[in-house]
Amino acid sequence: MAGVNEQITDAVTQTNVKVVAEAPAQAIAALYQVASHSVGISLQNAVHSQQVLNQISTAVVSKAATLIMAIGESGGGGGGGGGG
């Protein structure tokens, strides 16, 4: 039985060492990508929530202004002092 050429075994060994050596760096890179993506989605959610709250705030202020103006139009209210 003929032996395997040393150049072939060296090439396979070097390739295996390269793959094993690069694995931690690739794992950390994947982790960083996932973390960055999560932070990006969190910021998008925060911006969306802020926009929704701004819309609600505008509606509340508009309704409050309408109610205040309705009080003045109705002529009611207890202000003005006593003319007596």
N, C-alpha and C positions, 0 to 999 in steps of 0.2 A: 504494500500500500504506500503510495507516494505521499509525502508530507505536503502541507499547504505552504505556498510561497510566503516568505516572511513579509514581503511588501504588502501583500493582501491583508495579513493579520494586523500589521501595523496600521494600515489605512482604516480598517474596521475599528480597531481600538481607539485611534485618534478621533474618529467620528463619534464613537460612543462617549468618549471623554468630553468632547465639545458639547454634545447634546446635554449631558448631565451637568456640565458646568454652566450652561446658559439657562437651565430650568429655573433657578431661583430668581434671576433677573426678569425672566418673562412672567413669572408668577407675581412679582411685585408690580410690574408694569400693568398687568391685568387688574390687580387690586387698586392701583391708583386710578385707572380708568373707571372702574366701578364706583369708587368713592367720589370722583369728580362728577360723574353722571348723577349720583344721588344728591350731591350738593346743588347741582344745577336744577334738578327737579324741585328740590326744596325751595330754592329761590323763586322759581316760577310759581309755585303754590303760594308763596308769601305775597308776591306781586298780585296774583289773581285775587286773593283774599282782600288785599288793600283796595283794589279797584271796586270790588263788590261793596265793601264798607263805605267807600266814597259815594257810590250810587245811593245806598240806603241813607247816608247822611244828607245828601242833597234832597231826597224825597222828604225826610223828616223836617228839614229846615223850611222847605216849601209849604208843607202842611201846617207847620207852626205859624208861619207868616200869614197864611190864609185864615187861620183861626183868630189870630190877633186882629187882623183887618175886619173880620166878621163881627168881633166884639164892638169895634168902633162904629160899624154901620148899623148895628141893631139899636144903638142909642141907649143901651142898657149900661150897666156898670154903676158902681156906687161912688164915682168920683165927683168932684166939683164943689163940695162944701155946701153949707146950708144957707139959703137965701131967706133970711127971715126977718 
